[in-house]
Amino acid sequence: MRTKTAALSGWGRYPEVDANLARPEQYRELAAWAQQASIARGMGRAYGDAAISARGTTVLTERLDRFLGFDADTGVLRAEAGVTLDAILHAVMAKGWFLPVTPGTRYVTLGGAIAADVHGKNHHHVGSFASCVRAVELFTASGPMTCLPGTPAFNATLGGMGMTGLIGEVEIQLKRIPSSDMLVQHVPAANLRESIALMHAAEHDDEYTVSWIDCLARGSKLGRSVFMRGHHTDGALSAGPREAKIGLPLNVPSVALNRYTVGAFNAFYYRWEGRKTKPFRCGIEPFFYPLDGIKQWHRLYGKPGFVQYQFVVANEAAEACIGDVLKAVSSAGNASFLAVLKRFGAASDGLLSFPIPGMTLALDLPLRAGTLALLDRLDAIVLAHAGRVYLAKDARLSAASVQAMYPRLSEWQAIRRELDPDGLFVSSLGQRLEMAP
Ligand SMILES: Cc1cc2nc3c(=O)[nH]c(=O)nc-3n(C[C@H](O)[C@H](O)[C@H](O)COP(=O)(O)OP(=O)(O)OC[C@H]3O[C@@H](n4cnc5c(N)ncnc54)[C@H](O)[C@@H]3O)c2cc1C
């Protein structure tokens, strides 16, 4: 089994870690990798160090991408864990099926979607990716096992960040759609209170809801946003999402992103998108995957990279907590123009799954002097409101914070010890956060 060493990082390009890499060509090789210290890696879209092995080999799953079965009548799909959501959409959309839950990029694998138990713009009742997973084939050191919903191994693996074993095959239930078109409507909100109220307003209830939020607005405009709602509508079925034609070939110099340039962009975007108050039709790409429209967009933050900070707090704490976070970010002038506010309803049974009922805010912060200290202040605010930070986006949390944020961590650790008694499946993130002692 050949390996090579390379400097590896997540989508945020921070931290960079020297890693031992292997790329199995055949599905059956997974069993051998599960006998030794390893961690699986999908498309590397987790922002920090989640998909890097701390103790052994990082196993790339890109060649484990076979479709194993799809029933076009029932929408049940079986595939290897390296299959991407993009490939699934190309295989099923023309037949009138779609992903019940999809993150903001379709360039993630089934394995990554399960390990992070990803969430999407879905109605708050829908829940996370776990809601559509029917079975997971997991390779542990003692061999392959089938994890079914409701079992301890399933609940430890969904959201378990790859640290229960190597996910091999996956079975999911897709969702029917009438066409590849969306009917979308935007509503501007002048401040944070209005932004949160829109997410709870019965007249704006829709199949999907999300808000873009202006993180640099201050004073009476703090938390202003554009609320975006939409649903699948009648029309034609396409063969799948169109691939981006434009890309960022080079790193953008980090000075290009500052309070003034990003502030001007945010003010323009707020007015431009806020005008679209009448329902309009669009394809699934701009609605679900706006960032996939520019290849390598993470180069926008320059060579030092960036950190995405995503947290969730209960509804009662949302206005105070999000308000404090926005004040800290806007007064630090740390330029973020990709900021998203979302309402969660259902939590999954995943012991480390991120969603809990409440409001979640995700924002990108370029790495520069003071960013890590600012993020520590944000942790303190989130903890004071009994919130939690999303591990798939994390690159710098502390072990103590994770323990306080994830009350079921010790339950997860007990199941993990049974599945992995020799501590083989530990990522760089898991080591940093002392999740697998
Ligand atoms: C632009 C962008 C938008 C995003 N939007 C959202 C969003 O809206 N909602 C959301 O929830 N997330 C979002 N994410 C995060 C992303 O969905 C998750 O990080 C996801 O896990 C990435 O999947 P991947 O295939 O790239 O996995 P990687 O980044 O390679 O790995 C992520 C984790 O999955 C584990 N893993 C991967 N494959 C396997 C396997 N076969 N077996 C066991 N473990 C495995 C890894 O060990 C690691 O812990 C976004 C990321 C980006 C870059």
The ligand as an SDF file (V2000), in Angstrom:
LIG
                    3D

 53 58  0  0  0  0  0  0  0  0999 V2000
  -18.3980   26.5240    0.3220 C   0  0  0  0  0  0  0  0  0  0  0  0
  -18.7690   25.5840    1.4310 C   0  0  0  0  0  0  0  0  0  0  0  0
  -20.0600   25.5930    1.8860 C   0  0  0  0  0  0  0  0  0  0  0  0
  -20.4370   24.7100    2.9150 C   0  0  0  0  0  0  0  0  0  0  0  0
  -21.7310   24.7590    3.3290 N   0  0  0  0  0  0  0  0  0  0  0  0
  -22.1270   23.9360    4.3110 C   0  0  0  0  0  0  0  0  0  0  0  0
  -23.4760   23.9230    4.7390 C   0  0  0  0  0  0  0  0  0  0  0  0
  -24.3140   24.6820    4.2260 O   0  0  0  0  0  0  0  0  0  0  0  0
  -23.8360   23.0450    5.7120 N   0  0  0  0  0  0  0  0  0  0  0  0
  -22.9250   22.1860    6.2700 C   0  0  0  0  0  0  0  0  0  0  0  0
  -23.3210   21.4020    7.1320 O   0  0  0  0  0  0  0  0  0  0  0  0
  -21.6370   22.1610    5.8770 N   0  0  0  0  0  0  0  0  0  0  0  0
  -21.2270   23.0230    4.9250 C   0  0  0  0  0  0  0  0  0  0  0  0
  -19.9090   22.9860    4.5120 N   0  0  0  0  0  0  0  0  0  0  0  0
  -18.9890   22.0370    5.1420 C   0  0  0  0  0  0  0  0  0  0  0  0
  -18.9480   20.6880    4.3940 C   0  0  0  0  0  0  0  0  0  0  0  0
  -20.2320   20.3090    3.9590 O   0  0  0  0  0  0  0  0  0  0  0  0
  -18.4450   19.5970    5.3480 C   0  0  0  0  0  0  0  0  0  0  0  0
  -17.2000   19.9540    5.8780 O   0  0  0  0  0  0  0  0  0  0  0  0
  -18.2990   18.2210    4.6920 C   0  0  0  0  0  0  0  0  0  0  0  0
  -17.9210   17.3130    5.6870 O   0  0  0  0  0  0  0  0  0  0  0  0
  -17.2490   18.2190    3.5990 C   0  0  0  0  0  0  0  0  0  0  0  0
  -17.2740   16.9620    2.9320 O   0  0  0  0  0  0  0  0  0  0  0  0
  -15.9600   16.4040    2.2200 P   0  0  0  0  0  0  0  0  0  0  0  0
  -16.3240   15.2730    1.3560 O   0  0  0  0  0  0  0  0  0  0  0  0
  -15.2230   17.5320    1.5740 O   0  0  0  0  0  0  0  0  0  0  0  0
  -15.1830   15.8620    3.4770 O   0  0  0  0  0  0  0  0  0  0  0  0
  -13.7330   16.2470    4.0410 P   0  0  0  0  0  0  0  0  0  0  0  0
  -13.6520   17.7200    4.2230 O   0  0  0  0  0  0  0  0  0  0  0  0
  -12.7080   15.6090    3.2390 O   0  0  0  0  0  0  0  0  0  0  0  0
  -13.8570   15.5530    5.4800 O   0  0  0  0  0  0  0  0  0  0  0  0
  -14.7420   16.0710    6.4450 C   0  0  0  0  0  0  0  0  0  0  0  0
  -14.9260   15.0470    7.5570 C   0  0  0  0  0  0  0  0  0  0  0  0
  -15.5560   13.8990    7.0190 O   0  0  0  0  0  0  0  0  0  0  0  0
  -14.7710   12.7440    7.2920 C   0  0  0  0  0  0  0  0  0  0  0  0
  -14.9410   11.8190    6.1710 N   0  0  0  0  0  0  0  0  0  0  0  0
  -14.9200   12.0890    4.8430 C   0  0  0  0  0  0  0  0  0  0  0  0
  -15.1110   10.9470    4.1380 N   0  0  0  0  0  0  0  0  0  0  0  0
  -15.2480    9.9520    5.0340 C   0  0  0  0  0  0  0  0  0  0  0  0
  -15.4180    8.5450    4.9340 C   0  0  0  0  0  0  0  0  0  0  0  0
  -15.4980    7.9070    3.7640 N   0  0  0  0  0  0  0  0  0  0  0  0
  -15.4610    7.8290    6.0890 N   0  0  0  0  0  0  0  0  0  0  0  0
  -15.3720    8.4210    7.3040 C   0  0  0  0  0  0  0  0  0  0  0  0
  -15.2180    9.7520    7.4470 N   0  0  0  0  0  0  0  0  0  0  0  0
  -15.1510   10.5050    6.3310 C   0  0  0  0  0  0  0  0  0  0  0  0
  -13.3520   13.2610    7.4380 C   0  0  0  0  0  0  0  0  0  0  0  0
  -12.5650   12.3810    8.2010 O   0  0  0  0  0  0  0  0  0  0  0  0
  -13.6000   14.5860    8.1390 C   0  0  0  0  0  0  0  0  0  0  0  0
  -13.7580   14.3990    9.5180 O   0  0  0  0  0  0  0  0  0  0  0  0
  -19.4950   23.8340    3.4870 C   0  0  0  0  0  0  0  0  0  0  0  0
  -18.1740   23.8310    3.0180 C   0  0  0  0  0  0  0  0  0  0  0  0
  -17.8090   24.7010    1.9950 C   0  0  0  0  0  0  0  0  0  0  0  0
  -16.3940   24.6970    1.4940 C   0  0  0  0  0  0  0  0  0  0  0  0
  1  2  1  0
  2  3  1  0
  2 52  2  0
  3  4  2  0
  4  5  1  0
  4 50  1  0
  5  6  2  0
  6  7  1  0
  6 13  1  0
  7  8  2  0
  7  9  1  0
  9 10  1  0
 10 11  2  0
 10 12  1  0
 12 13  2  0
 13 14  1  0
 14 15  1  0
 14 50  1  0
 15 16  1  0
 16 17  1  0
 16 18  1  0
 18 19  1  0
 18 20  1  0
 20 21  1  0
 20 22  1  0
 22 23  1  0
 23 24  1  0
 24 25  2  0
 24 26  1  0
 24 27  1  0
 27 28  1  0
 28 29  2  0
 28 30  1  0
 28 31  1  0
 31 32  1  0
 32 33  1  0
 33 34  1  0
 33 48  1  0
 34 35  1  0
 35 36  1  0
 35 46  1  0
 36 37  1  0
 36 45  1  0
 37 38  2  0
 38 39  1  0
 39 40  1  0
 39 45  2  0
 40 41  1  0
 40 42  2  0
 42 43  1  0
 43 44  2  0
 44 45  1  0
 46 47  1  0
 46 48  1  0
 48 49  1  0
 50 51  2  0
 51 52  1  0
 52 53  1  0
M  END
$$$$
